[in-house]
Amino acid sequence: MISITSSDVIKRPSFVTNPSDITFIEDAKKHIIKSVVLPYSLYEKIKEQLEDELYLSQNREALSTPSREEFEMVEEAYLEDHE
């Protein structure tokens, strides 16, 4: 994994157009990650999981109470595993 700034992208666009690794693009002033670029081969492997998570997070309010509680427990455990 590499971390670059938006000015690095301007200098070397291949960081975005042909990524060889997961690339984090951060705000140069605030040093906060703003974007993530994945190699397409990795995206193909995790595409369905990403779409599922995005759907659930966008529709959290529409879930029934038991489903929402289960989702929040799973999400909390996932976040703890990836910190």
N, C-alpha and C positions, 0 to 999 in steps of 0.2 A: 504494500500500500504506500502510496506517495501522497504528499500534501503540497499543493501549489497555490499560488495566488492568481487572480485574473490577469495580471500583467504577464505572468509566465505563460498563460494560454496565448496571449497576443504574440509573444516572442517565439513560442513553439506550439503551433496549433495541433501538432500530432498528439499532444497530451489528451486532446479531446477527440480528434478525428480517428485516431488509431491507437487507443489505449492498450498498453500491454499489462496493466495491473489496475486494481481499484484506485481511482484517483479522487482525492478530496480537494475541492476548490474552495479556498477560504477568502473571506473579506480581508484585504490587505491592512486596513486600518483597525478593525475590531478583532481580527484573528478568530473569527467565527466561521465554521464551515457552512457554506451556502449551497453547495452542489456536490453531487457524487457522480462520477462517470465510471461505468462498468464496461469491461470488454464484452462484446456481444456474445461470445461463447459462454461466459458466466451468466449473463442475462437469460440466455435460453434455458439454462439449468434451473434458475430460480424464478422464472417468469410467472408461473402459476401461483406460487406462494406469495409473491409481491402483489399480484392482482387480488388474491383472496384477502390479504391484510388490508389493502387499500379499500376494498369494498366494505369490510367490516368496520373500519375506522370511520368511513364516510356515512355509514348507516347505523351507527351505534344507537342513536335515539330510537330508531325504528325497531330495534330488537326487543323482544319481550324481556321482562325483568329477570327471569332465571337465565336466559341466554346472555343477557348483558352482563350479569354477575360472573358467569362462567368465562365470557370473553375478557373481562377485566382481570380476572385471576390469571388467565393464560398470558395476557399481555404483560402483566406485572412480573410473572415468572420469566418471561422471555427477556424483558428489559434487564432484570437482575443477572441473567446468564450472559448478557452481552455488554455489561459495564466494564 
